[in-house]
Amino acid sequence: MAGCCGCCGPLRPRYKRLVDSIFPADPQEGLVKSNMEKLTFYALSSPEKLDRIGEYLAQRQSRDVSRRKVGFVFIAMEALDQLLLACHAHSINLFVESFLKMVQDLLECEEPELQELATASFVKFANIEEDTPSYHRRYDFFVSKFSSMAHSGNDNQEARARIRNAGLQGLQGVVRKTVSDDLQVNIWEQTHMDKIVPSLLFNMQDTRGRSHPDIESPREEDHPSFVAENCFRDLVCRASFGNIKAVLRPVLMHLDNHRLWVPNDFAVKCFKVVMFSVQAQYGYVVVQMLMSHLDEHSKSQPRMKASIVDVLAETVLIAAGGSIGPSVLEVFNTLLRHIRVSVDNKTTDKDRLSDEKKFQESCINTIGEFANNLPDYQKIEIMMFVMGKVNTSTDDKPSDSKDVMLQTMLLKTLLTVATKYKTVLMSNAFTLPFLEPLMRMSISSDPGIRLLVQEILHTLLDRHNNLPKLKTVKIMADISQLSLTVEKPPRQDVMFMKKNGSQFYWHLYENMQQLSNKLENFAALYITLALLGLEMGADEILVELFRLSLGMQEMACNSTSLPSKHRCCIHAVVAAYYNLMSQLTAIPALCQHITQVIEIREKEARHLLPDEAFTENKQWTSPEGPKPEWLFDQDIISEALHSSGLDTTKLGTPFMNKLSIQLGSELGPLQRSNGVDGVTGSVSDINSISIDLESAASTPGMTRRRFSTEITVETLKKVLADSSQDREEEKAKQAEILHMFREGPFEEIVAKSEARATRFHSKVDEILKMLDEQAESVENQDIDRDITNIDEPIPIYEIKYPDLFVY
């Protein structure tokens, strides 16, 4: 009876009759739309039948697939899609389970068209928002299957592209279906991301067959690399703060496993996609991940590390529009640490050394790009931070080559950051914690380091883009051809130079007499002098610069330790500087004198001009010093400046080396009279002083010495008569000291104070030493006297007691 009922159509359940009615006799006719509408209405009217409808459709599809009836399979999937779009009942979850089973069966088929059909249906399903999502539903199979499809190696290029596109779209569908609800399967788990992300990157990397980017092609968007890039953008865009690392970690692993860092074109492309897709406030996480990855590869090949740093630089450029991290100094500290490690690496391989140098340059460029995206106040902090990493000891001991190389790299980093900074006020650019170590490095024993320091000064001093116009040391008849920009310095800069100008002057003076100087060093010192005059050329500062130049000229004339080539370069620098400043000040008498001296040198001493002095392999071997007419006259310059209203009282003060002032043996009578000694009288010999260690009043056998001069009326009259003269001398001495502190250069005052303190401590040491010697001699005498008198006791009536015990 049951078999008979099965053969009769009217006795079958209605949902089966409705499902069978949507299939035509010929599959080419397609879905029977009228019957499909009936089935849809029945499913909406009786949602409890949905699970049975889905189960029956799955049975029919399984039978059609096994019988190779592909047309009926397409009709069944179309019917499923329409039912999914129309039905949103609570019982749809059971229907979805049947739908996913049908999709899974099709994906397991080997026919590409069936896999594409299943993928298309799944993508439509992924775009449907369910009212009651199923939290127990798993998508592990679909992630694995779509990932394998994305790696398809079909021999047919067209079929391979279609299968890969289907796999990529399926992966995107899985992400869209699961990412919106945290209670569903966590698609951000490592097991899923390790399959999804490499599949996307694999297709992004394979650009074979993709049309030229400059040629518009309607099929461009159908290429797997294009589809994969869009899917990757969508994945990164949907990642939250807690999930962005789950996406980046497989990216870094894929680049490592497939050795895609060198060359780094694809790595740069990947992280550009990431930075343009990730939410702006999470951009710094990408930077931190790259920094951590660089730390993990600290012992890898330098070319690989350089590629990672280059990718980091590109990432920082894009991150400028958003947040690049709260711990800026941590990023700089990491890059500086890698520079230090790279410098410390011991190797004799030339290729390895070249790669290490490229890596160091990459780190420096990245720091510069990073600093370029920071506000100015943070750039100053970065410069101070980098300067703090530099070993600023300037002792005379020969530096290790690694120390010199490390200092060079750090100063190059500082120079790169300085180029990104726009100086407004000198007091802001040259803070005291930054200026002092920088000045100490300016007198380093290595000429390359000194040159870098001067270049840093050039970058920070140049506010009007005058630096490119001063690159060549030359004497021009008309400096207006240079188109220099000169403005009156602000009051803050004038005050800054009054307070800290001596630092610049003295270190420039010291730089000029370095025996290891090269032509580049002298040219850099000229540029520094010129920029100080252009940027901060106030009246008092101008006089100090002229005084400094005269001191340099005096040094070149009198120094016996400097080579002749160095002395010629110093004379040439002074001549070029005076030629520049005389035309800027436009003082007729000064211009006439400078021009006259230069013309005489043109005829008689061309080796003292830049054209000859700054030429390689040219030496001046004349044993005689320069003639007076070849030199710039201090009196004429002073008179010319004074005629224009400048105070030239300081111009006559000689510019002395700080070290020579500190040596007491080299102090002349002039310095002593100006108070360098610290004592009004002459320096006497400490050893000639006799000190009485015992008190006469309290020692037996000794009487108190009386004053030889008695106080009488005549003595008092003499004191009153002589006091007026003493007061005048005291006032004159105080006025002289006051004048020295008011008008004297700061560096000389400091040097004199240090010299006075040095001599004072040396005298104190001599006195204490002498006291110890006399005390020992007195003690020895007492012991000898006690030994000699031990057998002859003194009668008590002959003992003389001290006055303190007698009354």
TADAHU-V559622 format. One record per backbone hydrogen bond with DSSP energy under -0.5 kcal/mol. NH is the residue of the N-H (numbers start at 0). CO is the residue of the C=O. Records with the same first field share a line. If there is no record, write none. Layout:
NH->CO, CO
//
This chain:
4->0
5->1
6->2
7->3
8->6
10->7
11->8
16->12
17->13
18->14
19->15
20->16
21->17, 18
22->19
23->21
26->24
28->25
29->26
31->21
32->30
35->31
36->32
37->33
38->34
39->35
40->36
41->37
42->38
43->39
44->40
45->41
48->45
49->46
52->48
53->49
54->50
55->51
56->52
57->53
58->54
59->55
60->56
61->57
62->58
63->59
64->60
65->61
66->62
67->64
68->63
69->67
72->68
73->69
74->70
75->71
76->72
77->73
78->74
79->75
80->76
81->77
82->78
83->79
84->80
85->81
86->82
91->88
92->89
93->90
94->90
95->91
96->92
97->93
98->94
99->95
100->96
101->97
102->98
103->99
104->100
105->101
106->102
107->103
108->105
114->110
115->111
116->112
117->113
118->114
119->115
120->116
121->117
122->118
123->119
124->120
125->121
126->122
127->124
129->127
134->132
136->133
142->138
143->139
144->140
145->141
146->142
147->143
148->144
149->145
150->146, 147
151->148
156->154
159->155
160->156
161->157
162->158
163->159
164->160
165->161
166->162
167->163
168->164
169->165
170->166
171->167
172->168
173->169
174->170
175->171
176->172
177->173
178->174
179->175
180->177
183->180
186->184
188->185
191->188
192->188
193->189
194->191
195->191
196->192
197->192
198->194
199->195
200->196
201->197
202->198
203->199
204->200
205->201
206->204
209->206
214->211
215->213
219->216
221->218
222->219
225->222
226->222
227->223
228->224
229->225
230->226
231->227
232->228
233->229
234->230
235->231
236->232
237->233
238->234, 235
242->239
243->239
246->242, 243
247->243
248->244
249->245
250->246
251->247
252->248
253->249
254->250
255->251
256->252
257->253
258->255
259->254
262->260
266->259
267->263
268->264
269->265
270->266
271->267
272->268
273->269
274->270
275->271
276->272, 273
277->273
281->278
282->279
284->281
285->281, 282
286->282
287->283
288->284
289->285
290->286
291->287
292->288
293->289
294->290
295->291
296->292
297->294
299->296
304->300
305->301
306->302
307->303
308->304
309->305
310->306
311->307
312->308
313->309
314->310
315->311
316->312
317->313
318->314
319->316
320->317
321->318
322->279
327->325
330->326, 327
331->327
332->328
333->329
334->330
335->331
336->332
337->333
338->334
339->335
340->336
341->337
342->338
343->339
344->340, 341
346->344
352->348
353->349
354->350
355->351
356->352
357->353
358->354
359->355
360->356
361->357
362->358
363->359
364->360
365->361
366->362
367->363
368->364
369->365
370->366
371->367
372->368, 369
373->370
377->374
378->374
379->375
380->376
381->377
382->378
383->379
384->380
385->381
386->382
387->383
388->384, 385
389->385, 386
391->389
403->399
404->400
405->401
406->402
407->403
408->404
409->405
410->406
411->407
412->408
413->409
414->410
415->411
416->412
417->413
418->414
419->415, 416
420->417
422->420
427->424
428->424
429->425
430->428
433->430
434->430
435->431
437->433
438->434
439->435
440->436
441->437
442->439
443->440
446->444
449->445
450->446
451->447
452->448
453->449
454->450
455->451
456->452
457->453
458->454
459->455
460->456
461->457
462->460
468->465
469->465, 466
470->467
473->471
475->473
480->477
481->478
482->479
485->483
493->489
494->490
495->491
496->492
497->493
498->494
499->495
500->496
502->499
503->499
504->500
505->501
506->502
507->503
508->504
509->505
510->506
511->507
512->508, 509
513->510
516->513
521->517
522->518
523->519
524->520
525->521
526->522
527->523
528->524
529->525
530->526
531->527
532->528
533->529
534->530
535->531
537->535
541->537
542->538
543->539
544->540
545->541
546->542
547->543
548->544
549->545
550->546
551->547
552->548
553->549
554->550
555->551
556->552
557->553
558->554
566->562
567->563
568->564
569->565
570->566
571->567
572->568
573->569
574->570
575->571
576->572
577->573
578->574
579->575
580->576
581->577
582->578
583->579
584->580
585->581
586->581
587->585
590->586
591->587
592->588
593->589
594->590
595->591
596->592
597->593
598->594
599->595
600->596
601->597
602->598
603->599
604->599, 600
607->604
608->605
611->605, 608
612->608
613->609
614->611
617->614
620->618
629->626
630->627
636->632
637->633
638->634
639->635
640->636
641->637
642->638
643->639, 640
644->641
645->640
647->645
651->647
652->649
653->651
655->653
660->656
661->657
662->658
663->661
665->662
666->663
671->667
672->668
673->669
674->671
675->670
683->681
685->683
687->684
688->685
690->688
692->690
695->693
697->694
698->695
701->698
709->707
711->709
715->711
716->712
717->713
718->714
719->715
720->716
721->717
722->718
723->719
724->720
725->721
726->722
727->723
728->724
729->725
730->726
731->727
732->728
733->729
734->730
735->731
736->732
737->733
738->734
739->735
740->736
741->737
742->738
743->738, 739
748->744
749->745
750->746
751->747
752->748
753->749
754->750
755->751
756->752
757->753
758->754
759->755
760->756
761->757
762->758
763->759
764->760
765->761
766->762
767->763
768->764
769->765
770->766
771->767
772->768
773->769
774->770
775->771
776->772
777->773
778->774
779->775
780->776
781->777
782->778
783->779
784->780
785->781
786->782
787->783
788->784
789->786
791->788
792->790
797->794
798->794, 795
800->798
802->696
804->801
805->802
//
